[in-house]
Amino acid sequence: EVQLVESGGGLVQPGGSLRLSCAASGFTFSSYWMSWVRQAPGKGLEWVANIKQDGSEKYYVDSVKGRFTISRDNAKNSLYLQMNSLRAEDTAVYYCARDKAGPYYFDYWGQGTLVTVSS
Amino acid sequence: DIQMTQSPSSVSASVGDRVTITCRASQGISSWLAWYQQKPGKAPKLLIYAASSLQSGVPSRFSGSGSGTDFTLTISSLQPEDFATYYCQQANSFPSWTFGQGTKVEIK
């Protein structure tokens, strides 16, 4: 059974940093593109970043470029999102998602971890 | 960026009704479109990909159609477990994916 379990969310002050983790199991992690998708409270979905199977390609939504870094450790079946210079508008539930058949659609999602940026 | 616009924003329907949700892209995206279902407090679930392909395990009452800029998600006979919010997502403009704003299906 495919499982994605996020951790690392919490309350952080504006300008602060946080590192999210996603532990994957039930599939060959190193064979899939992986993404982070977020959802602000009461709002819709926003793709944040994705990373190729071997980590050689990484892409970001414009609003987080230069502040967030996606990475992965295939030996540990884990995906990460390092978030720096956090802003109030980064407040959201962050989901880890597996990309289906290449970086196109998201076929499995974690339960999400809430990041709140507030003073 | 490609903008995705869903309509209606919400729809009230009864069990057994046929429900259709529309998604329009700001430019042509061929068939690079997916539909997701999200229930309160839960992660989204992939229903349809490549505009009309049913994801494994999804009931056949869900169907998708369209290409270019106009797409539809149809629920042929609404069931109690289908009351949720539905999102479309374009996958044409690699690597930047965008979602529609969502359509809430409510109980009439």
Interface residues (C-beta under 8 A of the other chain):
Chain A: V37 G44 L45 E46 W47 N50 E57 Y59 V61 Y95 K100 P103 Y104 Y105 F106 D107 W109 G110 Q111 G112
Chain B: W32 A34 Y36 Q38 K42 A43 P44 K45 L46 Y49 Q55 Y87 Q89 A91 F94 P95 S96 W97 T98 F99 G100 Q101 G102
